[in-house]
Structures are given as C-alpha cells and as structure tokens.
Amino acid sequence: MDPDILIAPLILFMIIVAPIWIIMHYRSKKQINQGLSEEEYKTLNQLIAQADKMAHRIETLEKILDAESPEWRNKHEQQR
C-alpha cells in the first residue's frame, strides 16, 4: 500500500477535524462542570427559607380566619 495515499486524509484530519473535536470536547467539559456558584447556592437556600416562613405564616393566618370567621373560604369562592 502506498503511504502517499494516507498523507492527504491525515493532513485534512489534523487541520480540520482534530481542532473542532478538541474545541467541542472542552466546551462540553466546561458545561458539565458549570453548576450553581457558591453565591447562587446561598441565594437559593435563602429563598427556600423565606418560602418556608411564608407558608407557615399563611397556615397561621388561615387558622386565625377559620377561628374568627368560619365562612371566609365560602365568601371568597362566591366572589369569583
């Protein structure tokens, strides 16, 4: 087999395919390693804590309304 036949495809591979392959490889590695930063993680935890507090407050307010005005849910549905 003539070695000159393999030189042209090898050169094309090294000039065109290999750089694209390497670029795509490291781009995908970067995307995989990207996640939440430390600051984003803290913000997310703060938002979760605030949501839990708000849910507890809503439950408390509903209990108070149920005790003081048992028909408040029916009144709200009738107004819709």
N, C-alpha and C positions, 0 to 999 in steps of 0.2 A: 504494500500500500504506500502511496506517495505521501510523504509528510507535508508537502506544499499544499495539499488539499485541505488539511486541518488548520493551517495557519490563518486563512481568511475568516472562517467561522469563530476561531478562538479570539482573534483581534476584535471582531464585532461584539462578541460576548463581553470582553473586557472593557470595551469603550461604551457600550450601550446598556447591556443587561446588568452587569455587576454593580455599577453605581446606583441604578434605580433600585435594585434589590437591597443594597445596603441602606439607602435612604429610607425605603419603606420599612425595613426591619427596625431601625432605630426610632422611627416615628411611632410604630406600634408599641414598642417598648416604653416610650415616653407616655403614651396614652394609658397604658396599663398601670404604670407607676403613679400616675396622677390620681389623686383621691381628694378627700377633704383635707384642707390645710388645718393646722392647729387652731388658727383663729376661727375658721368656719365650723370646726367641731365644737369649739366653746360656744359660738353663737347658736348652733343647733341645740345644744344642751340647755342653754338659757331659754330658748323658745319653747322647748319641751316642758321645762319647769313652769314657765308662765302659763302654758296651756293647761297644765295640771291644776294650778292655782285657780284659774278661771273656771274650770269645770267644777271644782269644789265649791266655789262661790255661787255658781249657778244652781247647784244642788241645794245649797243652803237657802238661797232666795226662793226656790220652788217650795221647799219645806215650810218656810215662813208664810208664803202666799197660800199654800194648802191649809195651814192652820187658821189664818185670818180670813180668807175668802175661798172656801172650798170650790166655788163655781167659777173661779177665774179662768180655768182652761176652757170651759164651755163658752164663756163670754168671748174669749179670743177667737175660737173657731167660728162662732156666729158672725163675727165682724168681717170675716173673709168673704 
